[in-house]
Amino acid sequence: MALAAAPAELCAQALNPSSVFNPFFGSVTAHPATDDSLKLSLDEAINLGLKNNLGLREAESGEKTIQGEKNQALQNFLPTIMLTGDRGVHQQNLVALGFGPSTVAEFAKKIKFPAGFSEITRDDLTEGKIQFSQMLFSGPVIAAWKGAGAAQRAAHFAKMSARGEVVQQVASAYLHAIAAASEVDNAKALESADQLQLDNVHAAHQAGTAANLDELRARLQLQAQQLSLLAAQNALEKDLILLKREIGLDPGQKIALTDPAPYSDLAAQTPEELRVIAFKSRQDYQNLQNQVVEMKAVHAVYRAQRLPSLSFGGYYGVSQVGGAGSHGNYAAVGTLSLPLFREAKLRGDTDAAQANLNAVNAQLADLRTHIDQQLRSALLDVNATSQLVQVARSNVDLSTRALADESDRVVAGVDDNLPLVTAQASLAAAQSNLVESLYQYNLAKLSLARAAGIIESQYRDYLGR
């Protein structure tokens, strides 16, 4: 049985998740590997994940991008003031500008031109100018500002949801590594017991009190357990590499997990109680609610395009031409824009925005049902895995007693070692089932906390640490 299980375990561990498909399985490596072994608790692993995880870094960058877009929208409410200055040499061809010889002759009758007047002129221009513009009223600008605020809140909740995802991913990877370490410990203990059994049977065979077949069985059982130990150690190393990838440690860094597998019963909760918590705490639900506000603002932007807009602008400048002295110039302009007819575009924009708003509202309604489904499923998993832990504990106790009784029968010469090998295999299976059931129970409690939206703040309570 152990010989058949070992390759299956190796194949199952060969397919590790990749950050190519899910950024939460990757991270930004904070420090290079050192020769020292790093002791790592669950809390420390989660804190490292919150600092270095790739998925969270991307969510934080998305929030900063939205913040920048909101600042761009804010500029529409603020005055724009520009100060410019220039100095240049300008040369004009009067003929090219329409002042031909006949035109100059006409002007000469009224204006006395200086001697040597040329049709090619040159002047030096020095100019300084300050410009001012301000939007006084615009319906689209006001609606766009509201939409930008909703988008920023949505990005914030998306980031908080990403933090919850990091906590769940890192905690799951840590617990899986703990389970793998328990499998290694169990495999080592069984290997030691099989080695002792082989030594005893070999001595009995040498003394002529045991058959050669009994020694062959004991040797085969030891080799099978050695293969199981190798598979368990390989699985543990791969789990540790995955954990290090998620929290920003170099894959070559040696780490030692300091927390044992947590276990505690979870206080009874009803779906109705959890649903109230989830609607207040779920970041994806709050994110979608703000997307609804954003889509309403976008819809309002297009509807507000029918409203007039009022703006003010102007400038004041000082110009000096050819050293002939300076003079000031200015302009003050108020602009009222009133759309008269572009109905097709306005209706098209409004209808498209309404369609997007309807889609987001439908997603929000679906998410309410989805949250309820997740909570109920997670509660069922918690209850089922809790019972599995109890049964697995009982199986380990029974298998341990059965192995002890069979060992006494072999020592007393009542049985050969075939029932003993069977009892050892039963204990190994019972111990593996207990490790797996504990892992699944803790995983189910994490999923329940994630479904309720409180995993970052209450994962310790749910795991019973």
Secondary structure as GFF3:
##gff-version 3
##sequence-region A 1 465
A	DSSP	alpha_helix	2	14	.	.	.	ID=ss1
A	DSSP	three_ten_helix	23	25	.	.	.	ID=ss2
A	DSSP	beta_strand	38	40	.	.	.	ID=ss3
A	DSSP	alpha_helix	42	52	.	.	.	ID=ss4
A	DSSP	alpha_helix	54	75	.	.	.	ID=ss5
A	DSSP	beta_strand	80	93	.	.	.	ID=ss6
A	DSSP	alpha_helix	101	108	.	.	.	ID=ss7
A	DSSP	beta_strand	120	137	.	.	.	ID=ss8
A	DSSP	alpha_helix	139	207	.	.	.	ID=ss9
A	DSSP	alpha_helix	212	247	.	.	.	ID=ss10
A	DSSP	beta_strand	255	257	.	.	.	ID=ss11
A	DSSP	alpha_helix	271	281	.	.	.	ID=ss12
A	DSSP	alpha_helix	283	303	.	.	.	ID=ss13
A	DSSP	three_ten_helix	304	306	.	.	.	ID=ss14
A	DSSP	beta_strand	309	321	.	.	.	ID=ss15
A	DSSP	beta_strand	326	337	.	.	.	ID=ss16
A	DSSP	alpha_helix	343	411	.	.	.	ID=ss17
A	DSSP	alpha_helix	418	452	.	.	.	ID=ss18
A	DSSP	alpha_helix	455	463	.	.	.	ID=ss19
###
